[in-house]
Amino acid sequence: MNAIPAEYRKLLLSVLVPHGRTGGVFEQFSDLVANSRKQAHNYMLTSIKEKRWNGLDMDGGVPQITPRSTSADEDEKTEGEG
């Protein structure tokens, strides 16, 4: 956790806030890190369920996940069908 200097931690804590109805800010940098880890874990599990990642494809330890389609991508698919 020491890789990020203290002054940047303060900045990050002031601009990265919890999502949803919780409101407020993260109390400590470790709370922000724990939240980010949880989000990443959930994203990986969802990616497996949606068959955008097989849970194994990695490049240097980085998961190779196909991103979700954007609404623009979906619009293009719809136009192509019509």
N, C-alpha and C positions, 0 to 999 in steps of 0.2 A: 504494500500500500504506500510505501515511501517513494514510489516512482513519480507520483504527482506532487509537486511542491505545495506547501500549505496554503499559499496565497491563491493558487488555482483551485484548491479544494473548496475554499470559502466562496469563490466565484461560482463554481459548479453547484454548490449547495444553495446558492441564492437564485439560480436560474432553472435548475432541474428539480421539479416538484412532483410529489406523488400524483398519480392520475386518479380521476374519478371523484367520488364523494368524500374522500378522506380529507382533502384540502390541506392547507398548511405547507410546511416544508419538512425535509428530512432533518432530524436532530443532529445526526453525526454522519460523517462521510461513509462509515461502515454501513449505515442504514441505506444510503444510496446504492452502495455496492451490492448489498444483499437484495435489494429490490431489482436491480439490473440483472443479477444472476437468475432470479426467479423468472423474470420476463424472458430471458434467453432460453431457459429450460422449457418454459411453456411454449415458446415459439418453435423449438426443435421438436417437441412432442406433437404439436399441431401439424408441423411440416411432414412428419412421418405419417400421421393419420390421413392427411390430404394427398399423400403420395408425391410430395414435392422433394422428399429426401428419404433415403433408405436407412439413415442412421449410421452409415459406414463411410460414405464418400467424403474424404477429407483431403485438403491440400496444405501440407505443412501444419497440421493440427487445426486447420480452419474448416468448419463444416461447409460443404458445397451444396447449399440449399437453393432450389429454384424459387425466386420471389413470387409472391402472390400476384395474381393478375390485377391490373389497375382497372378502374371503370372505363378508361379510354380503350383498353384492350378488349373489354367485354363489348363495348359499342362497336368496335371494328368487326368482331365476330358476328354480331347481330346484323350489321349492314351486309356482310358477305353472304349471309344465309338468305337475305331477302331479295 
